[in-house]
């Protein structure tokens, strides 16, 4: 399981946006986003490139820190 820190989430809408962005990445499954901890966790069905993750989060309007 991978855990990433995400900056910029302020409400449930942000959580949903990040969850969707991560869920659309190949190999990512079981995404959980925690607003209070500013964290997202996910399992990797196949190896996931962290640059892809960063890009997806950035496109959604947030930042992996
Ligand atoms: Cu929000």
PDB file of the backbone (N, CA, C, O) and the ligand in Angstrom, with CONECT records:
HET     CU  A 101       1
ATOM      1  N   UNK A   1       0.840  -1.190   0.000  1.00  0.00           N
ATOM      2  CA  UNK A   1       0.000   0.000   0.000  1.00  0.00           C
ATOM      3  C   UNK A   1       0.881   1.248   0.000  1.00  0.00           C
ATOM      4  O   UNK A   1       1.891   1.318   0.700  1.00  0.00           O
ATOM      5  N   UNK A   2       0.473   2.225  -0.799  1.00  0.00           N
ATOM      6  CA  UNK A   2       1.227   3.469  -0.865  1.00  0.00           C
ATOM      7  C   UNK A   2       0.461   4.574  -0.149  1.00  0.00           C
ATOM      8  O   UNK A   2      -0.767   4.634  -0.206  1.00  0.00           O
ATOM      9  N   UNK A   3       1.196   5.436   0.516  1.00  0.00           N
ATOM     10  CA  UNK A   3       0.595   6.600   1.170  1.00  0.00           C
ATOM     11  C   UNK A   3       1.256   7.858   0.620  1.00  0.00           C
ATOM     12  O   UNK A   3       2.482   7.954   0.556  1.00  0.00           O
ATOM     13  N   UNK A   4       0.432   8.813   0.226  1.00  0.00           N
ATOM     14  CA  UNK A   4       0.988  10.089  -0.243  1.00  0.00           C
ATOM     15  C   UNK A   4       0.343  11.235   0.529  1.00  0.00           C
ATOM     16  O   UNK A   4      -0.812  11.159   0.948  1.00  0.00           O
ATOM     17  N   UNK A   5       1.117  12.286   0.702  1.00  0.00           N
ATOM     18  CA  UNK A   5       0.627  13.501   1.351  1.00  0.00           C
ATOM     19  C   UNK A   5       0.147  14.450   0.267  1.00  0.00           C
ATOM     20  O   UNK A   5       0.829  14.663  -0.735  1.00  0.00           O
ATOM     21  N   UNK A   6      -1.023  15.011   0.474  1.00  0.00           N
ATOM     22  CA  UNK A   6      -1.586  15.915  -0.526  1.00  0.00           C
ATOM     23  C   UNK A   6      -1.903  17.270   0.088  1.00  0.00           C
ATOM     24  O   UNK A   6      -2.515  17.374   1.151  1.00  0.00           O
ATOM     25  N   UNK A   7      -1.466  18.300  -0.619  1.00  0.00           N
ATOM     26  CA  UNK A   7      -1.684  19.660  -0.145  1.00  0.00           C
ATOM     27  C   UNK A   7      -2.819  20.303  -0.935  1.00  0.00           C
ATOM     28  O   UNK A   7      -2.922  20.105  -2.145  1.00  0.00           O
ATOM     29  N   UNK A   8      -3.658  21.063  -0.267  1.00  0.00           N
ATOM     30  CA  UNK A   8      -4.659  21.862  -0.958  1.00  0.00           C
ATOM     31  C   UNK A   8      -6.094  21.384  -0.832  1.00  0.00           C
ATOM     32  O   UNK A   8      -7.015  22.040  -1.321  1.00  0.00           O
ATOM     33  N   UNK A   9      -6.293  20.239  -0.175  1.00  0.00           N
ATOM     34  CA  UNK A   9      -7.665  19.750  -0.019  1.00  0.00           C
ATOM     35  C   UNK A   9      -8.330  20.459   1.164  1.00  0.00           C
ATOM     36  O   UNK A   9      -7.758  20.550   2.250  1.00  0.00           O
ATOM     37  N   UNK A  10      -9.559  20.965   0.929  1.00  0.00           N
ATOM     38  CA  UNK A  10     -10.215  21.692   2.008  1.00  0.00           C
ATOM     39  C   UNK A  10     -11.626  21.206   2.312  1.00  0.00           C
ATOM     40  O   UNK A  10     -12.204  21.609   3.322  1.00  0.00           O
ATOM     41  N   UNK A  11     -12.188  20.363   1.477  1.00  0.00           N
ATOM     42  CA  UNK A  11     -13.552  19.903   1.730  1.00  0.00           C
ATOM     43  C   UNK A  11     -13.791  18.556   1.073  1.00  0.00           C
ATOM     44  O   UNK A  11     -12.897  17.990   0.444  1.00  0.00           O
ATOM     45  N   UNK A  12     -15.014  18.048   1.227  1.00  0.00           N
ATOM     46  CA  UNK A  12     -15.327  16.727   0.675  1.00  0.00           C
ATOM     47  C   UNK A  12     -15.238  16.709  -0.840  1.00  0.00           C
ATOM     48  O   UNK A  12     -14.933  15.682  -1.445  1.00  0.00           O
ATOM     49  N   UNK A  13     -15.507  17.848  -1.437  1.00  0.00           N
ATOM     50  CA  UNK A  13     -15.416  17.916  -2.891  1.00  0.00           C
ATOM     51  C   UNK A  13     -13.978  17.662  -3.346  1.00  0.00           C
ATOM     52  O   UNK A  13     -13.740  16.971  -4.337  1.00  0.00           O
ATOM     53  N   UNK A  14     -13.038  18.225  -2.614  1.00  0.00           N
ATOM     54  CA  UNK A  14     -11.622  18.014  -2.921  1.00  0.00           C
ATOM     55  C   UNK A  14     -11.273  16.535  -2.782  1.00  0.00           C
ATOM     56  O   UNK A  14     -10.566  15.966  -3.614  1.00  0.00           O
ATOM     57  N   UNK A  15     -11.776  15.937  -1.730  1.00  0.00           N
ATOM     58  CA  UNK A  15     -11.522  14.513  -1.479  1.00  0.00           C
ATOM     59  C   UNK A  15     -12.018  13.680  -2.663  1.00  0.00           C
ATOM     60  O   UNK A  15     -11.325  12.785  -3.146  1.00  0.00           O
ATOM     61  N   UNK A  16     -13.231  13.995  -3.119  1.00  0.00           N
ATOM     62  CA  UNK A  16     -13.805  13.261  -4.246  1.00  0.00           C
ATOM     63  C   UNK A  16     -12.974  13.455  -5.509  1.00  0.00           C
ATOM     64  O   UNK A  16     -12.758  12.513  -6.272  1.00  0.00           O
ATOM     65  N   UNK A  17     -12.511  14.680  -5.721  1.00  0.00           N
ATOM     66  CA  UNK A  17     -11.725  14.988  -6.918  1.00  0.00           C
ATOM     67  C   UNK A  17     -10.413  14.206  -6.916  1.00  0.00           C
ATOM     68  O   UNK A  17     -10.007  13.656  -7.940  1.00  0.00           O
ATOM     69  N   UNK A  18      -9.757  14.163  -5.758  1.00  0.00           N
ATOM     70  CA  UNK A  18      -8.494  13.440  -5.642  1.00  0.00           C
ATOM     71  C   UNK A  18      -8.732  11.942  -5.792  1.00  0.00           C
ATOM     72  O   UNK A  18      -7.976  11.236  -6.460  1.00  0.00           O
ATOM     73  N   UNK A  19      -9.793  11.482  -5.160  1.00  0.00           N
ATOM     74  CA  UNK A  19     -10.131  10.066  -5.231  1.00  0.00           C
ATOM     75  C   UNK A  19     -10.365   9.634  -6.678  1.00  0.00           C
ATOM     76  O   UNK A  19      -9.907   8.573  -7.104  1.00  0.00           O
ATOM     77  N   UNK A  20     -11.075  10.462  -7.416  1.00  0.00           N
ATOM     78  CA  UNK A  20     -11.372  10.170  -8.808  1.00  0.00           C
ATOM     79  C   UNK A  20     -10.084  10.176  -9.635  1.00  0.00           C
ATOM     80  O   UNK A  20      -9.842   9.277 -10.439  1.00  0.00           O
ATOM     81  N   UNK A  21      -9.270  11.200  -9.422  1.00  0.00           N
ATOM     82  CA  UNK A  21      -8.029  11.341 -10.190  1.00  0.00           C
ATOM     83  C   UNK A  21      -7.121  10.124  -9.973  1.00  0.00           C
ATOM     84  O   UNK A  21      -6.551   9.586 -10.923  1.00  0.00           O
ATOM     85  N   UNK A  22      -6.997   9.704  -8.721  1.00  0.00           N
ATOM     86  CA  UNK A  22      -6.136   8.561  -8.416  1.00  0.00           C
ATOM     87  C   UNK A  22      -6.744   7.268  -8.950  1.00  0.00           C
ATOM     88  O   UNK A  22      -6.033   6.399  -9.457  1.00  0.00           O
ATOM     89  N   UNK A  23      -8.058   7.151  -8.832  1.00  0.00           N
ATOM     90  CA  UNK A  23      -8.747   5.937  -9.257  1.00  0.00           C
ATOM     91  C   UNK A  23      -8.649   5.672 -10.742  1.00  0.00           C
ATOM     92  O   UNK A  23      -8.792   4.536 -11.194  1.00  0.00           O
ATOM     93  N   UNK A  24      -8.402   6.731 -11.502  1.00  0.00           N
ATOM     94  CA  UNK A  24      -8.325   6.586 -12.954  1.00  0.00           C
ATOM     95  C   UNK A  24      -6.956   6.133 -13.441  1.00  0.00           C
ATOM     96  O   UNK A  24      -6.776   5.835 -14.622  1.00  0.00           O
ATOM     97  N   UNK A  25      -5.995   6.081 -12.531  1.00  0.00           N
ATOM     98  CA  UNK A  25      -4.635   5.668 -12.911  1.00  0.00           C
ATOM     99  C   UNK A  25      -4.562   4.146 -13.018  1.00  0.00           C
ATOM    100  O   UNK A  25      -5.061   3.428 -12.151  1.00  0.00           O
ATOM    101  N   UNK A  26      -3.943   3.671 -14.077  1.00  0.00           N
ATOM    102  CA  UNK A  26      -3.755   2.227 -14.271  1.00  0.00           C
ATOM    103  C   UNK A  26      -3.019   1.609 -13.097  1.00  0.00           C
ATOM    104  O   UNK A  26      -1.965   2.099 -12.692  1.00  0.00           O
ATOM    105  N   UNK A  27      -3.564   0.551 -12.556  1.00  0.00           N
ATOM    106  CA  UNK A  27      -2.892  -0.171 -11.479  1.00  0.00           C
ATOM    107  C   UNK A  27      -3.292   0.267 -10.091  1.00  0.00           C
ATOM    108  O   UNK A  27      -3.049  -0.445  -9.117  1.00  0.00           O
ATOM    109  N   UNK A  28      -3.911   1.443  -9.991  1.00  0.00           N
ATOM    110  CA  UNK A  28      -4.323   1.945  -8.676  1.00  0.00           C
ATOM    111  C   UNK A  28      -5.683   1.375  -8.297  1.00  0.00           C
ATOM    112  O   UNK A  28      -6.627   1.406  -9.087  1.00  0.00           O
ATOM    113  N   UNK A  29      -5.769   0.855  -7.082  1.00  0.00           N
ATOM    114  CA  UNK A  29      -7.082   0.406  -6.610  1.00  0.00           C
ATOM    115  C   UNK A  29      -7.236   0.693  -5.114  1.00  0.00           C
ATOM    116  O   UNK A  29      -6.264   0.973  -4.412  1.00  0.00           O
ATOM    117  N   UNK A  30      -8.467   0.616  -4.658  1.00  0.00           N
ATOM    118  CA  UNK A  30      -8.797   0.862  -3.254  1.00  0.00           C
ATOM    119  C   UNK A  30      -8.248   2.191  -2.741  1.00  0.00           C
ATOM    120  O   UNK A  30      -7.543   2.237  -1.733  1.00  0.00           O
ATOM    121  N   UNK A  31      -8.579   3.258  -3.441  1.00  0.00           N
ATOM    122  CA  UNK A  31      -8.117   4.579  -3.037  1.00  0.00           C
ATOM    123  C   UNK A  31      -8.893   5.064  -1.821  1.00  0.00           C
ATOM    124  O   UNK A  31     -10.122   4.999  -1.783  1.00  0.00           O
ATOM    125  N   UNK A  32      -8.156   5.549  -0.830  1.00  0.00           N
ATOM    126  CA  UNK A  32      -8.803   6.167   0.323  1.00  0.00           C
ATOM    127  C   UNK A  32      -8.140   7.510   0.548  1.00  0.00           C
ATOM    128  O   UNK A  32      -6.916   7.614   0.634  1.00  0.00           O
ATOM    129  N   UNK A  33      -8.971   8.536   0.640  1.00  0.00           N
ATOM    130  CA  UNK A  33      -8.438   9.874   0.853  1.00  0.00           C
ATOM    131  C   UNK A  33      -8.907  10.376   2.211  1.00  0.00           C
ATOM    132  O   UNK A  33     -10.100  10.358   2.513  1.00  0.00           O
ATOM    133  N   UNK A  34      -7.961  10.822   3.024  1.00  0.00           N
ATOM    134  CA  UNK A  34      -8.261  11.321   4.361  1.00  0.00           C
ATOM    135  C   UNK A  34      -8.037  12.826   4.404  1.00  0.00           C
ATOM    136  O   UNK A  34      -6.910  13.313   4.316  1.00  0.00           O
ATOM    137  N   UNK A  35      -9.147  13.548   4.543  1.00  0.00           N
ATOM    138  CA  UNK A  35      -9.079  15.014   4.512  1.00  0.00           C
ATOM    139  C   UNK A  35      -8.303  15.570   5.709  1.00  0.00           C
ATOM    140  O   UNK A  35      -7.459  16.452   5.549  1.00  0.00           O
ATOM    141  N   UNK A  36      -8.588  15.057   6.902  1.00  0.00           N
ATOM    142  CA  UNK A  36      -7.942  15.584   8.108  1.00  0.00           C
ATOM    143  C   UNK A  36      -6.437  15.352   8.112  1.00  0.00           C
ATOM    144  O   UNK A  36      -5.663  16.221   8.515  1.00  0.00           O
ATOM    145  N   UNK A  37      -6.037  14.175   7.661  1.00  0.00           N
ATOM    146  CA  UNK A  37      -4.605  13.862   7.616  1.00  0.00           C
ATOM    147  C   UNK A  37      -3.935  14.416   6.370  1.00  0.00           C
ATOM    148  O   UNK A  37      -2.708  14.419   6.267  1.00  0.00           O
ATOM    149  N   UNK A  38      -4.759  14.895   5.403  1.00  0.00           N
ATOM    150  CA  UNK A  38      -4.243  15.345   4.117  1.00  0.00           C
ATOM    151  C   UNK A  38      -3.411  14.252   3.455  1.00  0.00           C
ATOM    152  O   UNK A  38      -2.300  14.481   2.976  1.00  0.00           O
ATOM    153  N   UNK A  39      -3.990  13.067   3.447  1.00  0.00           N
ATOM    154  CA  UNK A  39      -3.295  11.893   2.933  1.00  0.00           C
ATOM    155  C   UNK A  39      -4.187  11.088   2.008  1.00  0.00           C
ATOM    156  O   UNK A  39      -5.413  11.110   2.117  1.00  0.00           O
ATOM    157  N   UNK A  40      -3.546  10.381   1.104  1.00  0.00           N
ATOM    158  CA  UNK A  40      -4.268   9.397   0.301  1.00  0.00           C
ATOM    159  C   UNK A  40      -3.497   8.092   0.358  1.00  0.00           C
ATOM    160  O   UNK A  40      -2.266   8.079   0.327  1.00  0.00           O
ATOM    161  N   UNK A  41      -4.230   7.001   0.441  1.00  0.00           N
ATOM    162  CA  UNK A  41      -3.597   5.691   0.379  1.00  0.00           C
ATOM    163  C   UNK A  41      -4.240   4.900  -0.748  1.00  0.00           C
ATOM    164  O   UNK A  41      -5.414   5.087  -1.068  1.00  0.00           O
ATOM    165  N   UNK A  42      -3.459   4.021  -1.338  1.00  0.00           N
ATOM    166  CA  UNK A  42      -4.008   3.159  -2.390  1.00  0.00           C
ATOM    167  C   UNK A  42      -3.167   1.900  -2.501  1.00  0.00           C
ATOM    168  O   UNK A  42      -2.008   1.855  -2.088  1.00  0.00           O
ATOM    169  N   UNK A  43      -3.786   0.890  -3.068  1.00  0.00           N
ATOM    170  CA  UNK A  43      -3.068  -0.350  -3.349  1.00  0.00           C
ATOM    171  C   UNK A  43      -2.653  -0.347  -4.815  1.00  0.00           C
ATOM    172  O   UNK A  43      -3.267   0.307  -5.658  1.00  0.00           O
ATOM    173  N   UNK A  44      -1.607  -1.086  -5.086  1.00  0.00           N
ATOM    174  CA  UNK A  44      -1.124  -1.174  -6.460  1.00  0.00           C
ATOM    175  C   UNK A  44      -1.347  -2.583  -7.003  1.00  0.00           C
ATOM    176  O   UNK A  44      -0.679  -3.537  -6.605  1.00  0.00           O
ATOM    177  N   UNK A  45      -2.305  -2.686  -7.921  1.00  0.00           N
ATOM    178  CA  UNK A  45      -2.572  -3.968  -8.577  1.00  0.00           C
ATOM    179  C   UNK A  45      -1.394  -4.315  -9.477  1.00  0.00           C
ATOM    180  O   UNK A  45      -0.997  -5.474  -9.596  1.00  0.00           O
ATOM    181  N   UNK A  46      -0.845  -3.279 -10.108  1.00  0.00           N
ATOM    182  CA  UNK A  46       0.396  -3.371 -10.875  1.00  0.00           C
ATOM    183  C   UNK A  46       1.233  -2.173 -10.440  1.00  0.00           C
ATOM    184  O   UNK A  46       0.674  -1.196  -9.940  1.00  0.00           O
ATOM    185  N   UNK A  47       2.560  -2.214 -10.612  1.00  0.00           N
ATOM    186  CA  UNK A  47       3.384  -1.102 -10.138  1.00  0.00           C
ATOM    187  C   UNK A  47       2.946   0.242 -10.725  1.00  0.00           C
ATOM    188  O   UNK A  47       2.694   0.360 -11.924  1.00  0.00           O
ATOM    189  N   UNK A  48       2.861   1.234  -9.868  1.00  0.00           N
ATOM    190  CA  UNK A  48       2.398   2.554 -10.286  1.00  0.00           C
ATOM    191  C   UNK A  48       3.553   3.552 -10.193  1.00  0.00           C
ATOM    192  O   UNK A  48       4.246   3.643  -9.180  1.00  0.00           O
ATOM    193  N   UNK A  49       3.732   4.288 -11.274  1.00  0.00           N
ATOM    194  CA  UNK A  49       4.783   5.304 -11.328  1.00  0.00           C
ATOM    195  C   UNK A  49       4.354   6.532 -10.510  1.00  0.00           C
ATOM    196  O   UNK A  49       3.294   7.109 -10.751  1.00  0.00           O
ATOM    197  N   UNK A  50       5.185   6.916  -9.553  1.00  0.00           N
ATOM    198  CA  UNK A  50       4.832   8.053  -8.699  1.00  0.00           C
ATOM    199  C   UNK A  50       4.709   9.363  -9.481  1.00  0.00           C
ATOM    200  O   UNK A  50       3.973  10.265  -9.080  1.00  0.00           O
ATOM    201  N   UNK A  51       5.429   9.461 -10.593  1.00  0.00           N
ATOM    202  CA  UNK A  51       5.294  10.668 -11.410  1.00  0.00           C
ATOM    203  C   UNK A  51       3.896  10.768 -12.004  1.00  0.00           C
ATOM    204  O   UNK A  51       3.333  11.857 -12.127  1.00  0.00           O
ATOM    205  N   UNK A  52       3.348   9.621 -12.369  1.00  0.00           N
ATOM    206  CA  UNK A  52       1.979   9.582 -12.893  1.00  0.00           C
ATOM    207  C   UNK A  52       1.003  10.034 -11.812  1.00  0.00           C
ATOM    208  O   UNK A  52       0.057  10.774 -12.081  1.00  0.00           O
ATOM    209  N   UNK A  53       1.247   9.579 -10.593  1.00  0.00           N
ATOM    210  CA  UNK A  53       0.405   9.951  -9.464  1.00  0.00           C
ATOM    211  C   UNK A  53       0.477  11.460  -9.229  1.00  0.00           C
ATOM    212  O   UNK A  53      -0.544  12.129  -9.074  1.00  0.00           O
ATOM    213  N   UNK A  54       1.699  11.976  -9.205  1.00  0.00           N
ATOM    214  CA  UNK A  54       1.887  13.425  -9.009  1.00  0.00           C
ATOM    215  C   UNK A  54       1.144  14.237 -10.060  1.00  0.00           C
ATOM    216  O   UNK A  54       0.461  15.211  -9.747  1.00  0.00           O
ATOM    217  N   UNK A  55       1.291  13.816 -11.316  1.00  0.00           N
ATOM    218  CA  UNK A  55       0.664  14.519 -12.424  1.00  0.00           C
ATOM    219  C   UNK A  55      -0.858  14.507 -12.301  1.00  0.00           C
ATOM    220  O   UNK A  55      -1.515  15.526 -12.513  1.00  0.00           O
ATOM    221  N   UNK A  56      -1.410  13.344 -11.955  1.00  0.00           N
ATOM    222  CA  UNK A  56      -2.859  13.205 -11.851  1.00  0.00           C
ATOM    223  C   UNK A  56      -3.412  14.104 -10.747  1.00  0.00           C
ATOM    224  O   UNK A  56      -4.449  14.745 -10.916  1.00  0.00           O
ATOM    225  N   UNK A  57      -2.712  14.142  -9.622  1.00  0.00           N
ATOM    226  CA  UNK A  57      -3.148  14.976  -8.503  1.00  0.00           C
ATOM    227  C   UNK A  57      -3.045  16.458  -8.878  1.00  0.00           C
ATOM    228  O   UNK A  57      -3.921  17.261  -8.555  1.00  0.00           O
ATOM    229  N   UNK A  58      -1.965  16.792  -9.558  1.00  0.00           N
ATOM    230  CA  UNK A  58      -1.742  18.169  -9.994  1.00  0.00           C
ATOM    231  C   UNK A  58      -2.833  18.626 -10.956  1.00  0.00           C
ATOM    232  O   UNK A  58      -3.349  19.739 -10.851  1.00  0.00           O
ATOM    233  N   UNK A  59      -3.176  17.741 -11.899  1.00  0.00           N
ATOM    234  CA  UNK A  59      -4.236  18.049 -12.868  1.00  0.00           C
ATOM    235  C   UNK A  59      -5.560  18.293 -12.178  1.00  0.00           C
ATOM    236  O   UNK A  59      -6.362  19.113 -12.624  1.00  0.00           O
ATOM    237  N   UNK A  60      -5.788  17.575 -11.080  1.00  0.00           N
ATOM    238  CA  UNK A  60      -7.041  17.742 -10.339  1.00  0.00           C
ATOM    239  C   UNK A  60      -7.029  19.051  -9.539  1.00  0.00           C
ATOM    240  O   UNK A  60      -8.063  19.492  -9.037  1.00  0.00           O
ATOM    241  N   UNK A  61      -5.843  19.665  -9.428  1.00  0.00           N
ATOM    242  CA  UNK A  61      -5.741  20.963  -8.756  1.00  0.00           C
ATOM    243  C   UNK A  61      -5.084  20.927  -7.381  1.00  0.00           C
ATOM    244  O   UNK A  61      -5.176  21.882  -6.609  1.00  0.00           O
ATOM    245  N   UNK A  62      -4.425  19.817  -7.089  1.00  0.00           N
ATOM    246  CA  UNK A  62      -3.782  19.678  -5.780  1.00  0.00           C
ATOM    247  C   UNK A  62      -2.310  19.310  -5.955  1.00  0.00           C
ATOM    248  O   UNK A  62      -1.821  19.157  -7.074  1.00  0.00           O
ATOM    249  N   UNK A  63      -1.627  19.175  -4.842  1.00  0.00           N
ATOM    250  CA  UNK A  63      -0.190  18.972  -4.893  1.00  0.00           C
ATOM    251  C   UNK A  63       0.209  17.783  -4.025  1.00  0.00           C
ATOM    252  O   UNK A  63      -0.199  17.689  -2.867  1.00  0.00           O
ATOM    253  N   UNK A  64       1.006  16.879  -4.586  1.00  0.00           N
ATOM    254  CA  UNK A  64       1.586  15.832  -3.759  1.00  0.00           C
ATOM    255  C   UNK A  64       2.832  16.422  -3.091  1.00  0.00           C
ATOM    256  O   UNK A  64       3.712  16.957  -3.764  1.00  0.00           O
ATOM    257  N   UNK A  65       2.894  16.319  -1.775  1.00  0.00           N
ATOM    258  CA  UNK A  65       4.044  16.906  -1.075  1.00  0.00           C
ATOM    259  C   UNK A  65       4.969  15.835  -0.496  1.00  0.00           C
ATOM    260  O   UNK A  65       5.982  16.163   0.122  1.00  0.00           O
TER     261      UNK A  65
HETATM  262 CU    CU A 101     -12.884  21.306  -1.700  1.00  0.00          CU
END
